[in-house]
Structure formats: C-alpha cells, structure tokens
Amino acid sequence: MSLIDSFGRIHRDLRVSLTDRCSLRCTYCMPHNFDKWLPSETLLTAKEIIKVVEIAVSQGVDEVRLTGGEPLLRPDIVEIVRGISALENAPELSMTTNGVALAKVAKELAQAGLRRINISLDTLDWERFKRLTFRDRYDDVIEGIAAAREAGLDPIKINTVLMRDVNGDEALPLLKWALSENLNLRFIEQMPLDAGDAWTRANLITAEEIFSQLNSEFELTPVENRGSSPAEEFYINGGPATVGIIASVTRSFCSNCDRLRLTSDGQIRNCLFSNEETDVRSILRNGRLAESEKREDIIKALGLSVKSKLPGHGINNPDFVKPVRPMSAIGG
C-alpha cells in the first residue's frame, strides 16, 4: 500500500509528536512563561502511538521520527522506541531532541532500537544559551551529544535556528565546531510557528544569508540528489563533510514533501503549516468499534489526510494564515 496524494507525492515519513511540553523556553518557539499545555488525558498512550505507527507502516511509511515538544519528557520513551522497533517491517527510527536529558537515556534508546538523533543547539555561548532558552542547561546538552556518540547514534545531526541580533553571528563558529566534533550541522530558517507570535519576516535570517556567511570561509558545493530531504546539503571544501540549510520560508521544498505528522493528542496533519487535522484519537478510543474496524477507520483517515494535502504551504502567499497550533503542539 502507498499513501499518494493528488500531486503524486508518496508519503513515507511520519513525524510523531510525543508531547507538547518542553524543558526549555527557546524564544523562537514559546514565551518564557508559556503554560498552555494540552490536557494530559488527551495525549496518546504508548500503546496508541505504537498502534498508529504500525498501521502507517502497513501503508508504506518506512521512516518515523519522534518529536515534541521535548520527547524525552515522556517517562515511557524507551517503551515507545522499543515497541516501534519491534514492529514487523520496522521503520527507520530517529528522534529530534533538545538534548537536555539525553545523557541519561542515550544508551537505553540505542539498545531499544533508535538509530539516529537530531539535537537542537543554537549557540556555543553558555550565557547566550541561558538568555535564549531561559534555562541553564548548556552543559547538559553538550553531555547529551557525547552520550549519543558513545551510544552509537551516528550520524548525529545538530539543528540550529539563527536569529538576527540574537545568534546570527554564530554560523561560522558553529560550523567549525561541528567539523571538529564530526557532527552534521543543519541551519533552519525560523518559521512563523512560535507561540508568542514574535516572528517577523524582517528579522528572518534567510538561507541565502547563511550560505553567504559560510561561503566566506568555506567552499560550498551542492550535493546532488536531494530527494525528499528538507535540507539542501553542501559539500564543505569538496567533502566528504557536509552542511545543510533548511529554507522552509524562502526556498520551499513542498513539491517533494513526503511527510505526515501525528500530534501528541492524536491528530493527523498533512503539513506543518496546515490548519486542518484528521482525528484518530477518537477512533482509537471508540469502545463501540472492534479492533479491525478501528484499523480500517485509521487507514481511511490517513488516506483522507494525504488526499487533502495542498501543493504547498503558502507562507509567501498574501492570504497565508498562520496555524492555530504552535510548533510545540504540532511536532517538528
């Protein structure tokens, strides 16, 4: 089976948000006093998450990434990883995390079946990290990176959002550090998905600006065959090391998008910027339905979501409407 939309895009990648809560308060994501969390009873259980993933895999999904919020805040995170990894035709399983709690569980996660990890880090300056995240956890993130490497979670990708007048001067230092640590660095354009509504196009550091900064000291040449990857990859001084730039705003890659998202409260989203969702939690918790009926209804829900997917996110259209949910409640 395949999940094919009206434009011929085959959907093989499922991003699964495990929680909307986070242990940091990055200014581009949420205000430092943010407390509008989803009710705990609405969050999918480990069993429910694994069930939806299993059904998605039966429909052709072969990559799953666990996201948040911060996925390591789930006390059952190892159980979830182990359950997905034990599925027939198990998908390639990865995770995006802020790294704060990673040192404590990296080895367990790898043993449970996690294969790759993305760690968010926006600065190499301890004081700047505190100002940006409102938490003094820089050392914990660095320890998490070391623990991930020791656990064999390679390649380790570092996700960085550059912001004007905040950390916009760190593109080159971050790349030099990543090269010295054998880490795969990816810069991500800031997107209009923050809970504080602070995003402005004027403050956006574009992919072109990032490329220009990096290319001032390194020779960057494009990596061919990008496929469905959101990142434009560039060889650094001829390779083999690369750096990625995800230009979600200025160079959309919607035409090759193969991603679906499952929110932590059981809603299927066909686009990060969509304002429409397909509810599968109500199917999972419908006591009047047999398990076989639930399965068929979830398959139909996945198909319906894919078929209704638009050709692009429309950020640059005059009539673009920002999603009601912030990134923390959608999942990256």
ABEGO torsion letter per residue (X at the ends): XBBBBAAGBBBABBBBBABABBABBBAAABBAABABBBBAAABBBAAAAAAAAAAAAAAGBABBBBBOEBAAABAAAAAAAAAAAABBGBBBBBBBBAGAAAAAAAAAAAAAGBABBBBBBABABAAAAAAAAGBBAAAAAAAAAAAAAAAGBOBBBBBBBBBBGAAAAAAAAAAAAAAAAGBBBBBBBBBBABAAGABBAAABBBAAAAAAAAAAABBBBBBBGAEABABBBBBBGGOABBBBBBBAAABBAAAABABBBBBAAGBBBABAABABBBBAAAAAABAABBAAAAAAAAAAAAAAAAAABBABAGAABAABBBBABBAAAAEX
